Amino acid sequence: MLGRTADGLYWMFRYIERAENIARLVDAGLRMSLTRSGAGDDNWDGVLQSAGVREAYDKNRSKLTNSEAIDYLLRERSNPSSVMSCIESGRNNARMVRTALTRETWEATNECWIELKGLLEKRVKAAELPGVIDVIKRRAGLIRGAFHGSMLRNELYNFARIGTFIERADNTSRILDVKYYVLLPSVSQVGSSVDNIQWESILRSVSAHRAYSWAYDGEYKSANIADFLILNGQMPRSLAYCYEKIVSNLAYISASYGGERLVAHDTADAIHRSLKEHNIKDIMDRGLHEFLEDFVNRNNQLGAEISDGYRFYA
């Protein structure tokens, strides 16, 4: 398979996942800011930091406000991680590998772009924001569903899935970091009712509220929620689940190429093994922010190694 095709599929699904993830990050910021007494526009500093666009925002916007931050994350064309930029980049990659996609997948991608282009043509009003976020999540889910239900399970499928889960793991770690490191009002509120409400908001933002209640009988404890989103292999947005899928799809690709292993395989195995060997107490004792920061860096390293190892090129 040509590196260009692998590159197109990998990045198509990274961008589609990122668009949904940015919408979820905005949702997390909205939900959590509502639980803070005296919450102001500076709450969005943490959201922009976790999205990795804080410095770029300052170069583009003169003032940090709630509405400006949300607009930058949803609509700003100069922001390559905005929802609209991601949807366009995902569609462009899909066009590049059109013959490698099923008709159902291409149509779902194109329809997503058409609808969101209309919804995000103008600044989104506050009252319309929850509905727009729901549309973004639903459209991204339709693309994944069409792809999952119609594609052959070959290396094309594997590269797309790897892109999805590398991006999803990055997002889950960033959403957790927004809560624990940046938006928590003060140390004195850890374990308080406000703290618990914020953790519940995190679960809702990653569509894990009901699943968590099944796993932990609905008891909202920060350690349990962090464990659920980091180490629970049954939770489809947890870091452990994402890396189980990354490792298995890399193994399928290796088998397709006669068992060849690259540096990326060793890196993915090491990250997966570290998630299996740690418990949440170890992570919390070390420092959740420090753990998440290290994870994001290693996850980014893996993405670069996959691109180099499989000779992706523009």
Buried (B, 14 or more C-beta within 10 A) or exposed (E): BEEBBBBBBBBBBBBBBBBBBBBBBBBBBBBBBEBBEEBEBEBBBBBBBBBEBBEBBEEEBEEBBBBBBBBBBBBBEEBBBBBBBBBBBBBBBBBBBEEBBBEBBBBBBBBBBEBBEEBBEEEBEEEEBEEBBEBBBEBBBBBBEBBBEEBEEEBBBBBBBBBBBBBBBBBBBBBBBBBBBBBBBEEEBEEEEBBBBBBBBBBBBBBBBEBBEEBBEEEBEBBBBBBBBBBBBEBBBBBBBBBBBBBBBBBBBBEEEEEEEBBBBEBBBEBBEBBEEBEBEEBBEEEBEEBBBBBBEBBEBBBEBBBEBBEBEE
